[in-house]
Amino acid sequence: MCAAVLAANILVQFPFTPFGLEDFLTWGAFTYPVTFLVNDLTNRRLGLVRTRRVVYVGFALAVLLSAWFASPRIALASGLAFLSSQLLDATVFNRLRRRAWWVPPLSSGFISAALDTAVFFSLAFAGTGLPWQNWALFDYGVKLAMIALFLGPYRVLIDRMPAFQGVDTTSVSSRL
């Protein structure tokens, strides 16, 4: 989780130049969606409470490392976007966990990726003169495509691991 966030925070500073897309996309768009896959697999296997712990630890490590390897502004924007979107992802996934196997990761990913994109790009690049609105729009599109693409690996991986068998975490989530 932390490696994906750090890679995205470094790569978001570099426009995606192939095919003349530098005004529309950064390299970070291709690495960050891995965090949603990790979050959903953790939730499926360990439940909501433990997934939140993973998010908090990932948040702390990612902010520290990103401040070192990227910039403080990117680190702060990323940290706030990561924390809010990953907690939202975990909550939505958990509420949908009893639906068809593909509904929780797809629904939670699409919703939380929108929050992540809005928070990150507005905090990281507003007022810089960079085409951040274009980057945000195309970044969200790539996130949606990657989340859909990750349904295959998600399905393969959940078939190989036992589902969370603990307490019904829906009641726990309302207390947190």
C-alpha positions as CSV (number, residue, x, y, z in Angstrom):
1,M,0.0,0.0,0.0
2,C,2.7,2.4,1.0
3,A,4.9,1.6,-2.0
4,A,1.9,2.3,-4.4
5,V,1.2,5.7,-2.7
6,L,4.9,6.7,-2.7
7,A,5.3,5.7,-6.4
8,A,2.2,7.6,-7.4
9,N,3.3,10.7,-5.4
10,I,6.6,10.7,-7.2
11,L,5.2,9.9,-10.6
12,V,2.3,12.5,-10.4
13,Q,5.0,15.2,-10.8
14,F,5.8,13.9,-14.3
15,P,3.3,14.5,-17.2
16,F,2.5,11.5,-19.4
17,T,4.1,12.5,-22.6
18,P,3.4,9.6,-25.0
19,F,0.8,10.4,-27.6
20,G,0.9,14.1,-26.7
21,L,-1.0,13.5,-23.4
22,E,1.1,15.7,-21.2
23,D,-1.7,18.2,-20.6
24,F,-4.1,15.4,-19.7
25,L,-2.4,12.8,-17.7
26,T,0.5,12.1,-15.3
27,W,2.4,8.9,-14.7
28,G,1.0,8.7,-11.2
29,A,-2.4,7.7,-12.6
30,F,-1.2,4.2,-13.3
31,T,0.2,3.3,-9.9
32,Y,-2.3,4.7,-7.4
33,P,-5.3,2.4,-8.2
34,V,-3.3,-0.5,-6.7
35,T,-4.2,1.0,-3.3
36,F,-7.9,0.3,-3.9
37,L,-7.1,-3.3,-4.7
38,V,-5.0,-3.7,-1.6
39,N,-7.7,-2.1,0.5
40,D,-10.4,-4.3,-0.9
41,L,-8.4,-7.5,-0.4
42,T,-7.5,-6.5,3.1
43,N,-11.2,-5.8,3.9
44,R,-12.3,-9.1,2.3
45,R,-9.8,-11.1,4.3
46,L,-9.5,-9.2,7.6
47,G,-12.7,-7.1,8.0
48,L,-13.3,-3.4,8.4
49,V,-11.6,-2.7,11.7
50,R,-8.3,-4.2,10.6
51,T,-8.5,-2.6,7.2
52,R,-8.8,0.8,8.9
53,R,-5.7,0.1,10.8
54,V,-3.8,-0.7,7.6
55,V,-5.1,2.6,6.2
56,Y,-3.9,4.6,9.2
57,V,-0.4,3.0,9.1
58,G,-0.3,3.4,5.3
59,F,-1.3,7.1,5.7
60,A,1.5,7.8,8.2
61,L,4.2,6.0,6.3
62,A,3.1,7.4,2.9
63,V,3.1,11.0,4.1
64,L,6.5,10.8,5.7
65,L,8.1,9.1,2.7
66,S,6.3,11.4,0.2
67,A,7.5,14.5,2.0
68,W,11.0,13.2,1.6
69,F,10.8,11.9,-2.0
70,A,8.2,14.2,-3.5
71,S,7.3,17.6,-2.0
72,P,5.6,18.7,1.2
73,R,2.6,20.0,-0.8
74,I,2.2,16.7,-2.7
75,A,2.6,14.8,0.6
76,L,-0.1,16.7,2.4
77,A,-2.5,16.6,-0.5
78,S,-1.8,12.9,-1.0
79,G,-2.2,12.1,2.7
80,L,-5.5,13.9,3.1
81,A,-6.8,12.3,-0.2
82,F,-5.5,8.9,0.8
83,L,-6.9,8.9,4.3
84,S,-10.4,10.2,3.3
85,S,-10.8,8.0,0.2
86,Q,-9.4,4.8,1.6
87,L,-11.6,5.1,4.7
88,L,-14.6,5.7,2.4
89,D,-13.6,2.8,0.2
90,A,-13.4,0.5,3.3
91,T,-16.8,1.6,4.6
92,V,-18.6,1.3,1.3
93,F,-17.0,-2.1,0.5
94,N,-17.9,-3.4,4.0
95,R,-21.6,-2.3,3.6
96,L,-21.7,-4.2,0.2
97,R,-19.6,-7.2,1.2
98,R,-22.6,-9.6,1.0
99,R,-23.5,-8.7,-2.6
100,A,-22.0,-10.4,-5.7
101,W,-18.2,-10.6,-5.5
102,W,-17.7,-7.8,-8.0
103,V,-20.1,-5.2,-6.5
104,P,-18.1,-4.2,-3.4
105,P,-14.7,-3.5,-5.1
106,L,-16.3,-1.9,-8.2
107,S,-18.7,0.3,-6.3
108,S,-16.4,1.3,-3.5
109,G,-13.6,2.0,-5.9
110,F,-15.6,4.2,-8.2
111,I,-16.9,6.3,-5.3
112,S,-13.7,6.6,-3.4
113,A,-11.6,7.3,-6.5
114,A,-13.8,10.3,-7.2
115,L,-13.1,11.7,-3.7
116,D,-9.4,10.9,-3.9
117,T,-9.1,12.7,-7.2
118,A,-11.0,15.8,-6.2
119,V,-9.1,16.2,-2.9
120,F,-5.6,15.4,-4.2
121,F,-5.6,17.4,-7.4
122,S,-7.2,20.5,-5.9
123,L,-4.8,20.6,-2.9
124,A,-1.7,19.6,-4.8
125,F,-1.9,21.8,-7.9
126,A,-4.5,24.6,-7.5
127,G,-2.9,27.9,-8.2
128,T,0.1,26.5,-9.9
129,G,-0.8,27.3,-13.5
130,L,-0.5,23.6,-14.4
131,P,-3.4,21.9,-16.2
132,W,-4.5,20.1,-13.0
133,Q,-8.2,20.0,-13.9
134,N,-7.4,18.1,-17.1
135,W,-5.0,15.8,-15.1
136,A,-7.8,15.2,-12.5
137,L,-10.4,14.3,-15.1
138,F,-8.1,11.9,-17.0
139,D,-6.7,10.6,-13.8
140,Y,-10.1,9.6,-12.6
141,G,-10.8,7.9,-15.9
142,V,-7.6,5.9,-15.6
143,K,-8.5,5.0,-12.0
144,L,-12.0,3.7,-13.1
145,A,-10.4,1.7,-15.9
146,M,-7.8,0.2,-13.6
147,I,-10.3,-0.6,-10.9
148,A,-12.4,-2.4,-13.5
149,L,-9.3,-4.2,-14.8
150,F,-8.3,-5.2,-11.3
151,L,-11.6,-7.2,-10.9
152,G,-9.8,-10.1,-12.6
153,P,-6.9,-10.3,-10.2
154,Y,-9.2,-9.5,-7.3
155,R,-11.4,-12.5,-8.2
156,V,-8.4,-14.9,-8.6
157,L,-7.0,-13.7,-5.2
158,I,-10.2,-13.9,-3.2
159,D,-10.7,-17.4,-4.5
160,R,-7.4,-18.3,-2.9
161,M,-8.0,-16.8,0.5
162,P,-10.7,-17.3,3.2
163,A,-13.2,-14.5,3.6
164,F,-13.4,-12.6,6.9
165,Q,-15.3,-14.8,9.4
166,G,-15.3,-12.4,12.4
167,V,-18.1,-10.4,13.9
168,D,-20.4,-8.6,11.6
169,T,-18.4,-5.4,11.1
170,T,-21.4,-3.4,10.0
171,S,-22.3,-2.8,13.6
172,V,-18.7,-2.0,14.5
173,S,-18.5,0.6,11.6
174,S,-21.4,2.6,13.0
175,R,-19.5,3.1,16.3
176,L,-16.3,4.2,14.7
